[in-house]
Amino acid sequence: ADDELARLLPVVQALRQRFPRAVLSVDTYKPDVATAAIVAGADLINDVEGGRFQARGDESPMGSVCAQARCPLILMHRRREANYQDFWPEILSDLRGSLRAAMAAGMRPEQLWTDPGFGFGKTPAQNLLLVRDLAKVAALGHPVLLGTSRKSTLGLVLDEPDPLRRGPGNDVTAAWGIAQGCSMLRVHDVSAIRPVVRMADALRQAPRTT
């Protein structure tokens, strides 16, 4: 935690001062780091452990921090190993557990986001299933964050070892995710993905009759 704070807080403070209207998201699963980051100016916490780090029973410590600060929280799905008996039921059950624990700690439902955890404790085939059927996650009733940008599964599919050359994979997974109900993308190259998002949004929002 001390290392995280030493690296993180000067950056958050500088960004907050330079871009006062920007929405700043901090990735951490440590409640103490989240507390300090929020004080320093962070608006949003992204927790790769789904709010379950140092959990006390059914209550999420990260949920308590974010509830007290009235700070939105993204709960990512993650397992140490890609061992699933029944992939989708287990993914959804894990996410529901994270959501329940956050709400038990005082979080309001409208403050909570989900992230299916593309690339975290899943095989390449399972990662593709996540994007293909992302609507299952959206059906939980919370906005969905999707982060596929430059990840190794895209490289395997495209036979492209260089992460910087996986742009087509970034574009397709972004567009497909939006069609499935994704509300936010985590990307490296914002300018490259912006027209993809604009086109995908236009298709999703197009009227069914003219």
N, C-alpha and C positions, 0 to 999 in steps of 0.2 A: 504493500500500500504506500509506503514512504517513497519508493521509486516512482510509482505512478503519479503521486502528487507532485513530486519534484519536476517531472517532465511535463505534466499536464497543466497545472495551475497557471504558470506564466503565459502559456499559449492561450488558454481560455480568457484570461484577463486582458491580454493584448487584443484578441479578436473582438471581445465585448466592447472594448474602447474604440477600436477602429471601425467596427460595423455594428453600431448600437441596435439596429433593427433586424439584424440577421438572427435566424433561429439556429442555435448552437446545440449539437447533439454530442454527448460524451459516451464512449463505450467503456463500461466497467461493470463488473459483477460484485464489486466490494462496496458495501453500504457506506463505509467511512469515506471512501473516495468520492462516491456520488454526492454525499452531503457537502463536502468541500467544493466540488465542482459546481454545484447549484449555487452556493454562496458566491462563487467567483463569477457567475454569470451564465452557466449552462441552463438551457431551457428544456432539455429532453435527455433522458437516460436510456441507453440501449444496453440491455443485459443479456449477454450470451449464455448465461446459466439459467435463464427463465425466471429470475427472481428467487431461486431456490438455494443459493449459496448461504451457508450458516442458518438454514431454515430452522425455525423452532416449531415443531409440530406441523400444523397446517397453515401457519402464518409466515409470510414472506418478509424478511428483514428489509430487503430493497423496497418492497411495497410500502413498508412503514415510513421509510425515508421519503419516498416520492409522495405519499399521501400527506405527510406533514408539510411538505414544500409545495403541494398542489402542482406537481411536476409530472407530465406524461411519462409513461414507461413502456418501452418495447420489450416484450418477452420472447426471446428466441428459443426455439427447440434445439436441444443438443443432447446427444448421448456419447459416452466415451467410446463405444463400439457400435458397429453397424449390425447389431444382432436384433432382429425383429421376427417374431412368430407370425404376426399379421400386421403388415406395415402401416396401412392407413389408420386402422382403429387405434394402434398404439401411438402414432404421431398425434392424433386428435385427443386421445386420452391424456397424454403428457401435457399438451397445450392447455387443455381444460383445467388440469391440476395447477398449472402455473397461474392461470387466470383466477381460479378460486382462491389460491393462497394470497395473491395480490389484493383481491377484494376483501378477504378476511382481515388484511392488515389495514384496511381503510381506503383503498383506492376506489374511485368511482369508475364504473364501466367505461364511460366515455373518455377516460384518461389512458386506457390500455390499448396497446397495439400488439399484434402477433407477427412473428417472423418464423417461417418454417425451417430455417437453418440449413439452407442449401450449402453443401460442402462440409457440414459438421456432423460427424458420426453417421455418415450415409455413404453407400456405394455410389459410383457414377450412375448406375441404372436407377437407384432410388432417388438420386438428385433429379434425374429427368422426370420421374414420376411426380415429384413435388411440383415442378413447374407445369407439367401437363394437366394435372388435376388440382391446381391451386385453389380452385373454387371451393374445394372441401374445407380449406382453411378459412377462406372468406366467409363461409357459411357459419362460422362460429360467432359472427356478429361484431367483430372488431376489425378496424383497418389493418391491412396486411402490408408489411415491408418485405421486399424481395431483394436479395443481394446475390446476383450471379456473376457480376462483372469480372472478367479475366480469370475466372476460377478454372481449376484443372479439369473438371468434367467437360467444359467447353473445349479445352485443348485436346482431350481424348477424342471427342466427337469430330472435331475439325482437323485432326492430325496436325495440330499447330502447337509446337512446344513453347513458342514465344508468347507470353501473356499479352504483349502489346499488339499482337496481330490477331487477336480473337474478337475484333470488333463485330463481325457478322453474328457471332454467337451472342455477344452482348445485346445486339439489336433484336434478334429473334426472341430470345428469352424475355426481354423487356416487353416486347409487343404482345407475346403470348400471355405473359403474366398479367398485363393490363386487361387483356380480354377476359381473363379468369377472375378479375376483381381486385388485383393489386392496387394499392393506394399510394405507395411510395417506393422508389427504387434507390438502392445504394449503388452508386456508380463511381468510376474513376474519371471519366471524360464527360463532363456535363454537356459541353457544347455539341459533342457528337451524338449524344442520346436525345437531346432536346427535340429534334424534328421527328424522331421515332415515336417519342411520347405524344407529341402533338397529333401525329397521324393516327396512332392507336386510340387516343382519346376521341378523335373525331369519328372513327369507325364505331367505337363502343357507344357513343352518344347519338349516332345518326338516327333519325326517326324511322320507325318501322314502316310507315306509310308516307307517301308524298302527295 
